[in-house]
Amino acid sequence: MRYLTDEQVRIANAITSVLEMERADKMDAYKAMISIMAATINESAGTEMDARIIAAGLATELKTVVEDGRAGLYEARP
């Protein structure tokens, strides 16, 4: 079992509340989250290749975390 920190739970709850909107608004929220991640990558990566490698790694990690979460492997600390 992996436990989320209090800060991760707070952020997840805030994002979840936004995503409980209509579908069109959800897509805007997803795009906003992606834009923030992309801006962070572009600011921190030294080269375009570094940015692509970081983005690919994060995409893989996101897929893994989503799958693990759906399998019940994450929970808030009691």
Phi and psi in degrees as a GROMACS rama.xvg file:
@    title "Ramachandran Plot"
@    xaxis  label "Phi"
@    yaxis  label "Psi"
@TYPE xy
-106.857  135.288  ARG-2
-104.545  138.833  TYR-3
-83.0913  144.96  LEU-4
-73.332  164.851  THR-5
-57.5494  -39.4336  ASP-6
-66.4397  -40.2606  GLU-7
-63.4365  -40.2727  GLN-8
-64.0997  -43.8131  VAL-9
-60.7599  -46.5792  ARG-10
-65.7414  -44.3097  ILE-11
-60.014  -42.0395  ALA-12
-64.5237  -39.6288  ASN-13
-65.0741  -44.446  ALA-14
-66.501  -42.4963  ILE-15
-59.3659  -39.4047  THR-16
-63.9137  -35.1677  SER-17
-69.3508  -38.8476  VAL-18
-76.6711  -3.65142  LEU-19
-84.4969  15.4861  GLU-20
-87.3294  -172.601  MET-21
-63.7499  159.868  GLU-22
-55.4581  -44.5125  ARG-23
-60.4035  -40.5828  ALA-24
-67.9024  -34.0536  ASP-25
-61.0974  -44.2714  LYS-26
-62.2054  -39.3554  MET-27
-62.2635  -40.546  ASP-28
-65.579  -43.2789  ALA-29
-61.3094  -44.2494  TYR-30
-62.1162  -37.9921  LYS-31
-64.6101  -43.4911  ALA-32
-62.635  -41.6932  MET-33
-64.6793  -40.9532  ILE-34
-62.2381  -40.4886  SER-35
-64.0592  -43.7377  ILE-36
-64.0876  -42.5636  MET-37
-64.01  -43.4993  ALA-38
-62.6715  -39.7226  ALA-39
-64.2764  -43.5614  THR-40
-62.6223  -47.8254  ILE-41
-64.3845  -32.8673  ASN-42
-72.8863  -32.1896  GLU-43
-97.129  -21.7879  SER-44
-78.684  138.739  ALA-45
-74.5008  -37.7988  GLY-46
-133.172  168.931  THR-47
-60.7744  -39.1685  GLU-48
-64.0793  -41.7396  MET-49
-58.5071  -43.8108  ASP-50
-61.7124  -42.0792  ALA-51
-65.5733  -40.1895  ARG-52
-65.5375  -44.3721  ILE-53
-62.3422  -45.6977  ILE-54
-61.788  -42.5594  ALA-55
-64.5999  -41.5515  ALA-56
-63.691  -41.6522  GLY-57
-66.5572  -37.0574  LEU-58
-62.5083  -42.436  ALA-59
-64.2308  -44.7113  THR-60
-63.7747  -40.7077  GLU-61
-59.7261  -45.875  LEU-62
-59.5085  -44.5163  LYS-63
-62.8834  -45.6823  THR-64
-65.915  -39.0148  VAL-65
-61.7653  -47.4157  VAL-66
-61.8592  -44.7212  GLU-67
-64.1991  -40.6851  ASP-68
-62.9859  -42.6037  GLY-69
-67.2136  -25.978  ARG-70
-84.1783  0.985785  ALA-71
81.1597  21.7288  GLY-72
-86.3318  -4.10652  LEU-73
-119.667  142.348  TYR-74
-156.485  159.059  GLU-75
-71.6715  149.961  ALA-76
-62.7672  141.702  ARG-77
